[in-house]
Amino acid sequence: MTQGFKVTIAAWPNGGAIPVDYAFCKPAAQGHIEMSRNLSPALAWTGAPAKTRSFAIICHDPDVPSKADDVNQEGRVVPASLPRVDFYHWVLVDIPSDMTGLDAGADSDGITAGGKAPGPTAHGVRGVNNYTDWFATDDAMKGDYGGYDGPCPPWNDELLHHYHFTVYALDVSSLGLQGRFGGPQALAAMAGHILAKDTWVGTYTLNPAVPNG
């Protein structure tokens, strides 16, 4: 938290388990996983600095396997010791400065095959998340995944995944980003413009052998 700026997600306690409604995938009664509701959570923020001209939301998972060899493979596990990389689940910039939050479902309410369109919305400019890369070779699902798409970690991962929802208060009304920009590009554009930021964390797993909460 910076300068009294505070972000809250009411759907789960900070550091607690994310309910399945906010996930892309959930455990299945038969088999390993099935699609979930994929609802973007309601966020609220308070205490923004007086010079704030816009907000940005970035949600990333830093616990994603750096190699996909064992991911979702029967009879194998993704070891907790495997090096991990970032996966961006939500990139939303140029949120108007008079906003103090987003309602549940504002940026996702269901799974859209091929992705929701990136670009301008009534509540900000969507970048693309990393499902764009994940589904790139899947003819039924490939496309540009804009806005929020929730957790779907490997069902055989030994590691509990952590999802960092960070809201940034910025001193510019627009970052000037267009097209297929992702999390790294948004963070680079924010450099030198961040007045305050705060993060709310949630955890998620699809592996029944991994405790969550």
ChimeraX attribute file (.defattr): number of C-alpha atoms within 10 A of each C-alpha:
attribute: neighborCount
match mode: 1-to-1
recipient: residues
	/A:1	13
	/A:2	15
	/A:3	12
	/A:4	13
	/A:5	18
	/A:6	18
	/A:7	24
	/A:8	20
	/A:9	19
	/A:10	11
	/A:11	17
	/A:12	16
	/A:13	13
	/A:14	17
	/A:15	14
	/A:16	16
	/A:17	20
	/A:18	24
	/A:19	14
	/A:20	19
	/A:21	18
	/A:22	24
	/A:23	24
	/A:24	21
	/A:25	25
	/A:26	24
	/A:27	18
	/A:28	12
	/A:29	8
	/A:30	7
	/A:31	7
	/A:32	16
	/A:33	16
	/A:34	13
	/A:35	15
	/A:36	20
	/A:37	19
	/A:38	25
	/A:39	22
	/A:40	24
	/A:41	26
	/A:42	16
	/A:43	20
	/A:44	16
	/A:45	20
	/A:46	13
	/A:47	14
	/A:48	24
	/A:49	16
	/A:50	10
	/A:51	12
	/A:52	20
	/A:53	20
	/A:54	23
	/A:55	30
	/A:56	26
	/A:57	25
	/A:58	25
	/A:59	24
	/A:60	25
	/A:61	21
	/A:62	15
	/A:63	20
	/A:64	21
	/A:65	23
	/A:66	11
	/A:67	12
	/A:68	11
	/A:69	11
	/A:70	16
	/A:71	17
	/A:72	16
	/A:73	13
	/A:74	9
	/A:75	7
	/A:76	12
	/A:77	17
	/A:78	20
	/A:79	14
	/A:80	13
	/A:81	9
	/A:82	15
	/A:83	11
	/A:84	14
	/A:85	13
	/A:86	15
	/A:87	21
	/A:88	22
	/A:89	25
	/A:90	27
	/A:91	29
	/A:92	29
	/A:93	29
	/A:94	23
	/A:95	27
	/A:96	17
	/A:97	19
	/A:98	10
	/A:99	13
	/A:100	15
	/A:101	18
	/A:102	16
	/A:103	11
	/A:104	16
	/A:105	16
	/A:106	16
	/A:107	24
	/A:108	20
	/A:109	17
	/A:110	19
	/A:111	19
	/A:112	14
	/A:113	13
	/A:114	19
	/A:115	21
	/A:116	19
	/A:117	17
	/A:118	22
	/A:119	19
	/A:120	16
	/A:121	14
	/A:122	8
	/A:123	16
	/A:124	21
	/A:125	23
	/A:126	31
	/A:127	28
	/A:128	29
	/A:129	30
	/A:130	21
	/A:131	23
	/A:132	19
	/A:133	15
	/A:134	14
	/A:135	18
	/A:136	15
	/A:137	11
	/A:138	11
	/A:139	9
	/A:140	10
	/A:141	17
	/A:142	17
	/A:143	22
	/A:144	22
	/A:145	28
	/A:146	29
	/A:147	28
	/A:148	34
	/A:149	32
	/A:150	30
	/A:151	26
	/A:152	21
	/A:153	24
	/A:154	24
	/A:155	23
	/A:156	23
	/A:157	26
	/A:158	20
	/A:159	22
	/A:160	17
	/A:161	22
	/A:162	21
	/A:163	24
	/A:164	21
	/A:165	22
	/A:166	18
	/A:167	27
	/A:168	27
	/A:169	28
	/A:170	28
	/A:171	21
	/A:172	18
	/A:173	15
	/A:174	19
	/A:175	19
	/A:176	11
	/A:177	17
	/A:178	12
	/A:179	12
	/A:180	17
	/A:181	17
	/A:182	23
	/A:183	23
	/A:184	13
	/A:185	13
	/A:186	20
	/A:187	16
	/A:188	10
	/A:189	14
	/A:190	20
	/A:191	9
	/A:192	9
	/A:193	15
	/A:194	18
	/A:195	21
	/A:196	21
	/A:197	22
	/A:198	19
	/A:199	19
	/A:200	21
	/A:201	21
	/A:202	20
	/A:203	20
	/A:204	24
	/A:205	27
	/A:206	23
	/A:207	20
	/A:208	13
	/A:209	12
	/A:210	15
	/A:211	12
	/A:212	15
	/A:213	9
